[in-house]
Amino acid sequence: MLESALSTVSHAISLLLPLTVAGLIFIAAMRKGWFASLQIPLDGGRLLGGRPLIGPSKSLRSLVFYVVLGTAVTVFLHLVAPLTPLVHPVFLENPFILGPATAVLYVAGEVLNSFVKRRLGIPTSASPARGLGGRIQAVMDTIDGTLASGLMLLVAYRVPWETLAVAFAISVVTHLSTDELMRRIGLKHKKQ
């Protein structure tokens, strides 16, 4: 029983590694100004109904970092997976499909959330959450990308839902921790 639980946790952590590593390096890139020329909004600055389509924080730079670094970590896990039971067997699949698909869906989940927030007039995640809608969006800001990529792993790769549930719980804690890190280094403003 304990061995099964530890296996589930280690598999969950391995599922999170590509996006977590990419996200942490992306935070460093924002802090240091690396590849600032790629800070081009994915919506091209377009407006819909007088509001940004998705807003400037979803950029080409974030997409490139998540796809390139997430795929690099996926390739590493692909090489390590046959050597250890700690890595989820999904990493035995083609890493050049799994890595980009996971990263693109993660970013797509965040983009969809931003699109909905702009349509509803809800401020960015850097702004204070107000009312029920703001609180719901604060939760969505925490789970959007992980939910999208997790659904792909469930449907396309048949990753067990129990492993994904553990990964999801760990990702919430990780996301909240990285948000706090971004606030401390001045990349996000504190919510009031």
N, C-alpha and C positions, 0 to 999 in steps of 0.2 A: 504493500500500500504506500509506504513512504517512498520507496524507489519509483513508483509510478508518479507520485506527486512531484518528486524532484525532476523526473524526466519531463513532465508537463511544463514545469517552471523553466527549465533550461531551454526547452524547445520554444517557449513563448519569448524568452529573452533573445534567442537567436533570430526569431522573426522580426523583432524590433530593431535589431542592430543596424541594418542598412539605412533606415530612415533616421534613427537616432544619431548615428555618426554623421550622416549628411547634414542633419539639422544643427548639430553642435559646430561643425566646421562652417556652416553657413552663418551662424551667429558670429563666429570669429571674423569671417569675411566682411560682414556688415560693420563690425566694430573697427576693423582695420582698413576698411575702404577697398578691399580687394575686388577686382573686376567691377568697379563702380560703373564702367561704361555699359555693363549689361543691366543696369538698374532701369530698364525700360518697362513700363507697365504693360502687362499682358493685354489689357484692354485698349492700348494705344492712346489712352487719355480720353476715350470716347465717353459721351454722356448719354443717358437714357432718361427722359423725363426730367432733365435738369440735374440729375445726379450722376456721379461716376458709374460706369457700367459695373466695374468690380473694385476699382480704386488702385492707387499707386503701390501699395505694399505687396501685391501679387505681381511679381516681375519676371522678366526673362532670366535674370540672375538666379532667383530662387528655383525656377524650373531647371535650369542648367545644373545648378549645384545638386539638387535632389536626384536628377537622372544620372549624372556622371558619377557622383560619389556613392549614391545608393547602389548603382550597378557595380561599381568597383568592390564594395563590401559584399555584394551578392556573389560576385566571382570568387572572392576570397572564401566565403562560406561554402561555395560549390566545391572548392578544392579541399576544404577541411572536412566536409560532411562525411565522406567515406571513411574517415579516420577516427571519428568519435561519435558516440551516441548522443552527445550533448547538443548537437546541431540538428535542427528539424530536417527530416528527410525531403521536404519540399525543395531544399537547396541542391538536391541531386538533379533537379530539372535544369533545362537550358537557362543559364544565368543571364544571357543576353536577351531573353524574353521576360523572365521573371523580374529581373532588376528594374528595367525601364517601366514595365507594366505597373509594378508596385509604386514606383516613384510618381509616375504620371497620374495614377489614380489618387494618390495622396494629395498631390497639388490640386487635382480636379475637385476633390472634396472641399478643400479650402476655398477654391475659386467659387464653387457653387454657394458655399456659405456666405462669402463676401457679396456675391450677386444678390442673394436674398436679403441680406442686411441693407444693402443700398436701396433696394426696392421698398423696403419697409421703413426706411429712414432711421435705422438703428445705427448709432455711431460705431466707429471702428473699435477693435478690441482694446486699443490704447485709451479709449475714452471710458468714463464711468458708466457702468450698466445701470439703467434706470427702469423701474417697473418690472412687471412680469416678463414682457418681451425682452427686455435687456438681460434679465437673469437667464432666460431660455437661451438667448444668443451667447451668453458667457459660457454656458454648458456646451453649446454647439461649437464654439471656438476651440474648446478643448478636445472634442471628439471627431470633428469633421473629416480630416484627412485619414485618420486611423480607421474610422468606420468605412470609408470608401475602399481603402486598400484591403482591409480585413474581409469585406464582402467578396472582393475578387478572389482572395485566397480560399475562402469557404466554397465559393461556387466553382471557380475554374480549376483549383488545385485540390479540392476536397480536404483541406486542413480541418481537423476536428474542431467543432465549435468550443469544446472545453479548453483547448489550447488557445484558441483565439480570445476566449473570455478572460483568461489569465493575462494574455498579452495586452488586451484592451485595458484591464485594470492597471497594469504596470505602465502602460502608455499615458494614462491619465495623470499618474503621479509624475512621470517624466516630463510631460507637457507643462504641468503646473510649475515644476522646478525650473524648466528652461525659461518659462515666462518670467519667473522671479529673477533669474539670472539676467535676462534682458532688461528688466526694470533697474536692477542694480548697476548695470553698466551703461544705462541711459538710452537703450534702444527702444524702450517702451516706457510710457508714463504710468505711474501708480494709479490704480483705480481708487476712487474716493467714495 
